[in-house]
Amino acid sequence: MRCQSCGYALWNLSEPRCPECGRGFDVRYFRFQPGTVVFDCPLCGQEHHGGGEFGLPAVVGLDCEGCGQAIDVGQMRVRPIVNDLQEAEAGLALPLPWDERSQLGVARAWWGTFVLSLRRPTELGQRISIHCPFEDAVWFAITSHIIAWAAGLVALAVVALVTGLVAEAIGWVCAYTCIAGAAVLIWPAIATIIWALTVHAPLLLTGRTRSHIERTAAALCYAQGPIALFAFGVIPFLLALLIPAVFIAQIVIATRIVAGAQQVTVSRAFVACMWVPVLLAVGFVGLLVMV
């Protein structure tokens, strides 16, 4: 268990802050092999063994077995009980950059999570907090939509300046703001919850999952990073290519993130994530043919 900024060992600390660089951390974002570490009460030092997921105590808040006081796992001192630190740190789960946006800043945290979703989506799914902070994931999705929305406004402004149609552009901006603004508010939360229902149900029907539906919904929110690629739609004639490209990228990334988040096979995640989008795409194509 080491600091993600400087690599300093974070074992046996009285407060969750790196003494080397001062960066705070939350032990609940790490995972350990069961039986390799113990958690000491910050008030009386009573040992608590990790009987929950990832070798952590079974509950987030608990009453200490020694002093009886309510304590928070995030404030407990962590000690390895094996001689080999590498064994204690095996399977370490790093926090998502988005989880650390208070220290990294929103821009850096979003960019780090976005790049992770493109390069290592399965790992991103594995690194989603075991507490499934769905509201944090929604804000990541909203930020991705805002980036694409802002780029569209820039494109309209450029068109207005080049063509001299400033008055007309005001109407375009108003209409675009209403439509895109509604998408920014509605799609990341409401539509994602509906999508999560259609994804999680097949996962439950085909076997076991690692966690509940909130984790699936969070995974699908983090899969919306590619929406920001619509920012390149400001380049003429590129938007028509971006629509299918972003659609395919989002499905592929969603499949990998869900597989990592719920610890299921890629094939199960693929079927669960694909069946509704495929039906919608087929229906859309059929509508176009009929028209």
N, C-alpha and C positions, 0 to 999 in steps of 0.2 A: 504494500500500500504506500504509494509514493506520490508526492506533489506533482501535478500535471504541468507546473510552470518550471520548477527547478530540479525535480527528481529527488528531493529530500525525503527520507523515510518518515512516515507519519505515525509510526507505532508509539503507543504508550504516552500520548500527549494529553495534558489536562484540559485543553480547549481545542476545538476543531479549527485550528489555524496553523499554517506552516510556519515554524520558527525561523526558517531561512529566508523566505521571500515575503511572508506576511499574507499569503493568499489563503482565504478560507476554503473549507471543504466540508462535505457532508458524507459521513461514513455510509449512509443508506444508499449512496450511488455506487458503492463498491460491492463486490461479491466474493465470497471465499469458499473454499472447500469445507464442508461441514466437519467440525471437530478439529480445525486447525487454529482457531482464534477464540478468545473469550472477551467479553465486554464488561468492564468494571463500572459500577455505579459512580458517578461523579461526586456523590455526597458522602458515601461511606466505604466505597471500594469493593462492595460485594460483587462476586463474579456471577455473570450470567452467560450461559452457553447459547450459541446460535442454533435454534431449532427450527427456524423458519426458512424462507426462500433465500438462496445464495449464502447460507450459513449465518444469516443475521438473526437476531431475536425474533420470535414469532409475531410480535405485535409492535407497532410504531411507538405507542405510549404504554407504559406498564408501571406497576407498583414494585419498587425494589424489594427483593426477598430479604434484604438485611435491615434497612431502615424503614421500609414501608412507604416511602415517599414516592410520588408520581415522578417518573423520570422520562426523558426523551432519548431514544436510541442515538439520535444525532449528536448528543452531548456526552456519550459514554466513551471512556478510554478503551482503546482496542489493543490487546496484547496477543502476540502469537504464542501458541502452546506447543509448537513443533520447533525442532532445532534448525530446520532448513527454511529460511525466509522465502525462498523461491516456491517451496511447497505451499506456504501460507498465502502467497500472492497468486497462486495458480488460478486461472480463470478470472482474473481481475476485470471488472467492468468499469470502464471509464465513464464519467458523466458526459452528456451531450454538450456541445458548445452552447446550445440554446439554453440549457439549464444554468449556465454561468454568465448570462448576459449582463447581470448586475456588475460583474467584474470586467468582462471583456468589452461591454458596450453592445448595443443592439445590432449595429452593422456587422461587427466582427463575428458575433455569435450567430447571426443569421447566415452569413457567408460560410462559416465553418460547417454548420449543419447542412446547408445546401450542397456544398461540395461533398460532404460525407454521404448524402443521399444519392448523389450521382456515381460516386466511386465505390462505396462500400455500403450499399443499402441494407444488406443482411446484418452487418455489424451495427448499423444505426438502430435497427429493430431490437437487437439484443441489449443495446445501451439505454433504451427507454426506461425511465425510472420504474422500479417495481411498484411505486405508488400511483402510477398511471396519471400524471398531472394533465388531464385532458384540456383544461383551460390554457395551460402553457402551449400545448400542441396547437390549439386553435389559434393562438396569437401568432405562432409561426406561420400557419396557413394564411392568416389575414395579412401578415407582412408580405408574404409572397405575392398575394393578389394586389396589394397596394403598389408594389414595385411595377407590376405590369400595367396597372391603371395609370400611374404617374407617367410612364413612358408613353401611353396613348395620348395623354394631355399634351406632352411635349410635341408629339407628331402633329396634333391639330394646330398647335401654335406655329409650328414651322410652315405648315401648309398655308395658314392665314397670312403669314408674313410674305411668303413667296408669291402667292396669288393676289394679294391685296384684298381678299374677301374677309376683312376683319369683322364686319357686321354679321355676315353669315356664320363665321367661325364661332361667334358667341353662342348662337343657337346650337351649333354642333357640340360645343363644350357642355352646354346645359344638358342636352339629351344624353351625351356620353357619360357625364357625371352621374346622372340618375340611374342609367342602366348599369354602368360599371360599379357604381357605389352600392347598388342593391346586391350585385354579385359578390362584392367584397364582404358584405355583412351576412348574406344568406348562405352562400355556398360553403365557406369553411366550417360553419357550425351545423346548420340544419341539414344541408344536403349530405354532409359527411356522416352525420348520425344515421341517416337513412341508408347510405352506402354501407356503413358499418353493420347495420342490421342484416343486410343481404349478404355480407361477407361472413359474419360470425356464425350465422345459422348453419351454412354448409359445413363450417369447421366443426361445429358441435355434432352434426349428424355423421361426420366421417371419422370421428375419433376424439381423443383428448386434446385439450388446449392448455397452455401454460397459465392463462389468466382469464379474466372476464371480458365482457364486450368493450369496456372503457379503454382497455389496452389496444384492442383492435381499432377503435375510433381514433386513438392517439396516433397509431401507426399510419392510418390513412391521412391524417392531417400532415404528418411529416412527409408523406409522399407527394404533397402538393407543391413542393419546391419548384418543380419544372414549370409551374404556371408562370413564374417570373421570366421564363424564356420568351414569353410574349412581348417582353420589352424590346426584343429585336424586330418586332412588327413595325417599328418606325422606319425600317429600311423598306423602300418600295418593292412591291411584288413578293416580299418574303413572308407576309402573313398567311398566304394560302398554303405555303409549305409548312409553316409552323403549326397550324391547327392539327393535322394528322400526326406530326412528329411529337408534339407535346402530349397528345392523347396516348400514343403508344408508349412514350417514355414514362408517363405517369402510371400506366397499368403495370409495366415491367417493374418499376421501382416499388409500387405498392405491393406487388407480389413478394418481392424480396424482403421488404420491411416487415410485412405481416408474418412471413415465414420465420424471421428472426425474433420478432416480438412474441409470437405464440409458440415458438419451438415446434413447428410443424414442417412437413416436407414442402419443397417448392411446388410440387405438383398439386398438393392439396390447396396451398395458398393461391396458386394460379387459377384453378377452377373456381374457387370461392370469389376471387377478385374479378374474374373475367365475365361471368355469365350475364350479369346485369348490363355492363357496358356493351357487350356484344349484342344483346337484344335491342338496346337503344340504338346502336349503330345500324343494325339491320332494319329496324323500323324507320329510322331517318332516311336511309337509302331508298327503302320502299316508298316512302312519301315523296321523295324527289322524283322517282320514276313515274309515280302516278300523276304528279303535277306536270 
